[in-house]
């Protein structure tokens, strides 16, 4: 099985506060892979480190065969085109409408003409389940679920091989959250994506993940398929998954 992301002996600290003390995990091609753990354990931090938004002190992170801690600026820019990121709050630009938010990466990173960009934006809007008429609305004019879909469309604008999702169902009502889970599964199969997802949504975890890891006490305490992890006699795992019983 080809490894798309690999984290080796990762150490992260903020001043004297140690967040990670030797993380080791890997994501296989085609996986929907979950990063779980208690609040403050560094789930979103390791995701940010994977996408080169956060520095770490020691260890190695390889993404799509590239060591992100030792990469030139030009190679880093090329690598960034190979993944998409959906941040927890969506991170849409409030001053831009949905169309312009989705078009922005295409305008910044490609030399495509306006008509091709327009066609791509229309396609991305369609595959995430938005209407074409939504394109000219602003983030403040749409629901939380629509903002998540618009942010996902932007994350997919450059046809990435890899998608990072930080708490994708956070802030959504149960119906919208389950609809988003189905969308993630559909897009993985349709586009051949590998997905790395930080989540604490139990229903989403059960419905979408192929493999997962659990961070606790600064290290990975479990990694594998869901049924393997749930059966482990580890306090956080038993407490976390008890909510589903």
C-alpha positions in Angstrom: 0.0 0.0 0.0 1.4 3.4 -1.1 2.0 5.8 1.8 0.7 9.3 0.9 1.6 11.0 4.2 4.1 9.8 6.8 5.0 11.3 10.1 8.1 10.1 11.8 9.2 10.8 15.4 7.6 14.3 15.4 8.3 16.7 18.3 6.4 19.9 18.6 6.5 22.5 21.4 5.3 26.0 22.0 7.8 27.5 24.4 8.0 25.1 27.3 4.8 23.4 26.5 5.4 20.1 24.6 2.5 19.1 22.4 4.0 16.1 20.5 6.7 13.9 21.9 7.4 11.5 19.1 4.4 11.1 16.8 4.4 8.3 14.2 1.6 7.7 11.8 1.0 7.1 8.1 -1.8 7.6 5.6 -2.3 5.1 2.8 -3.4 6.1 -0.7 -7.2 6.3 -1.0 -7.8 6.3 2.7 -10.1 8.6 4.6 -7.9 8.8 7.7 -8.9 10.3 11.0 -6.9 12.1 13.6 -8.6 11.8 17.0 -7.8 12.7 20.6 -8.8 14.9 23.5 -9.0 18.7 23.3 -5.5 20.3 23.3 -3.7 17.2 22.2 -2.4 18.7 19.0 -4.7 17.2 16.3 -5.1 20.4 14.3 -1.5 21.3 15.0 -0.2 18.1 13.2 -2.6 18.8 10.3 -1.2 22.3 10.0 2.4 20.9 10.1 1.5 18.6 7.3 0.4 21.5 5.1 3.4 23.7 6.0 1.5 26.2 8.1 3.1 25.3 11.3 6.8 24.6 12.2 7.9 21.6 14.3 11.1 21.2 16.3 12.2 17.6 15.4 11.2 14.7 13.3 10.1 14.3 9.7 6.9 14.7 7.7 6.6 13.4 4.2 3.7 14.3 2.0 3.4 12.9 -1.5 7.0 11.8 -1.3 8.4 15.2 -0.2 10.0 16.0 3.1 8.1 19.2 4.0 10.7 20.2 6.6 13.5 20.3 4.0 12.0 21.7 0.8 12.8 24.6 -1.4 10.4 27.5 -1.9 9.6 26.5 -5.5 9.0 22.9 -4.6 6.8 23.9 -1.7 4.7 26.0 -4.0 4.3 23.1 -6.4 3.5 20.8 -3.6 0.8 23.1 -2.3 -1.1 22.7 -5.6 -1.3 19.0 -4.9 -3.5 19.3 -1.9 -6.6 21.1 -0.7 -7.4 22.3 2.8 -10.8 22.8 4.4 -10.3 24.8 7.6 -12.7 24.5 10.6 -14.3 27.8 10.0 -14.2 27.6 6.2 -11.9 30.5 5.9 -13.8 32.0 2.9 -12.9 35.6 2.1 -15.9 37.6 3.3 -15.3 40.3 0.7 -15.5 37.9 -2.2 -18.6 36.0 -3.5 -18.6 32.2 -3.7 -17.5 32.3 -7.4 -14.5 34.5 -6.7 -13.5 32.5 -3.6 -13.4 29.3 -5.7 -11.7 31.0 -8.6 -9.0 32.6 -6.5 -6.6 29.6 -6.4 -7.0 29.1 -10.2 -6.2 32.8 -10.8 -3.2 32.7 -8.4 -1.6 29.4 -9.4 -2.5 28.9 -13.1 -2.5 30.8 -16.4 -5.9 29.6 -17.5 -8.1 32.0 -19.3 -11.3 33.4 -17.8 -13.7 31.0 -19.7 -11.8 27.9 -18.6 -11.7 29.2 -15.0 -15.5 29.9 -15.2 -16.1 26.3 -16.4 -14.0 24.8 -13.6 -15.8 26.9 -11.0 -19.2 25.9 -12.3 -18.1 22.2 -12.1 -16.8 22.5 -8.6 -20.0 24.2 -7.5 -22.0 21.4 -9.0 -20.0 18.5 -7.5 -20.3 19.8 -3.9 -24.0 20.1 -4.2 -24.5 23.9 -4.5 -26.6 25.6 -7.1 -25.1 27.7 -9.9 -27.2 30.6 -8.6 -25.3 30.4 -5.3 -22.1 31.5 -7.0 -22.8 35.2 -6.6 -23.8 35.1 -3.0 -21.4 36.2 -0.3 -20.4 34.1 2.7 -22.6 36.2 5.0 -25.6 35.4 2.8 -25.5 31.6 3.0 -26.0 28.9 5.7 -23.2 27.2 7.6 -23.7 24.0 5.5 -23.4 26.0 2.3 -20.2 27.7 3.5 -18.7 24.3 4.2 -19.6 23.2 0.7 -18.2 26.4 -0.9 -15.0 26.0 1.1 -14.7 22.4 -0.1 -15.3 23.5 -3.7 -12.4 26.0 -3.3 -10.2 23.3 -1.7 -10.9 21.1 -4.8 -10.3 23.9 -7.3 -6.8 22.8 -8.4 -7.8 19.1 -8.7 -5.8 17.9 -5.6 -4.7 14.3 -5.0 -4.9 14.9 -1.2 -7.5 16.7 0.9 -7.1 17.9 4.5 -10.2 18.5 6.6 -10.2 20.2 10.0 -13.4 19.4 11.9 -15.5 19.5 8.7 -18.8 18.9 10.4 -18.2 21.3 13.3 -21.0 23.9 13.7 -23.4 22.0 11.4 -26.8 20.7 12.5 -27.1 16.9 12.4 -28.8 16.7 9.1 -26.3 19.0 7.4 -23.4 17.1 9.1 -24.6 13.7 7.7 -25.1 15.2 4.3 -21.5 16.5 4.4 -20.3 13.0 5.4 -22.0 11.5 2.3 -20.5 14.2 0.2 -17.0 13.4 1.4 -17.5 9.7 0.6 -18.9 10.5 -2.8 -16.0 12.8 -3.7 -13.4 10.4 -2.5 -14.7 7.7 -4.8 -15.4 10.1 -7.7 -12.1 12.0 -7.7 -9.8 9.3 -6.3 -8.9 11.4 -3.3 -6.9 10.6 -0.2 -8.4 12.4 2.8 -6.9 13.3 6.2 -9.5 14.5 8.7 -9.4 15.9 12.2 -12.8 15.1 13.9 -14.5 14.6 17.2 -17.9 13.8 15.5 -18.6 10.2 16.5 -21.2 9.6 13.7 -18.9 11.0 11.1 -16.0 8.9 12.5 -18.1 5.7 12.2 -19.5 6.6 8.8 -16.5 7.9 6.9 -13.1 6.7 8.2 -11.1 3.8 6.8 -8.3 4.2 9.3 -7.5 6.5 12.2 -5.0 7.4 14.9 -5.5 8.6 18.5 -3.2 11.1 20.0 -3.0 11.2 23.8 -0.3 12.3 26.3 1.7 13.7 23.4 2.0 10.4 21.4 0.0 8.1 19.2 -1.6 5.6 21.5 -3.5 3.7 18.7 -3.6 3.5 15.0 -5.5 1.2 12.6 -9.0 0.4 11.5 -11.9 1.6 13.6 -12.9 -1.8 15.0 -9.3 -2.5 16.0 -8.9 0.8 17.8 -12.3 0.8 19.6 -11.5 -2.6 21.1 -8.3 -1.3 22.8 -8.3 -1.0 26.6 -7.0 2.6 26.6 -8.9 5.1 28.9 -9.4 7.9 26.4 -10.6 5.5 23.7 -13.1 3.7 26.0 -14.4 7.1 27.3 -14.7 8.7 23.9 -16.5 5.8 22.2 -18.7 5.1 25.2 -20.9 7.9 24.0 -22.0 5.7 21.1 -23.1 2.9 23.4 
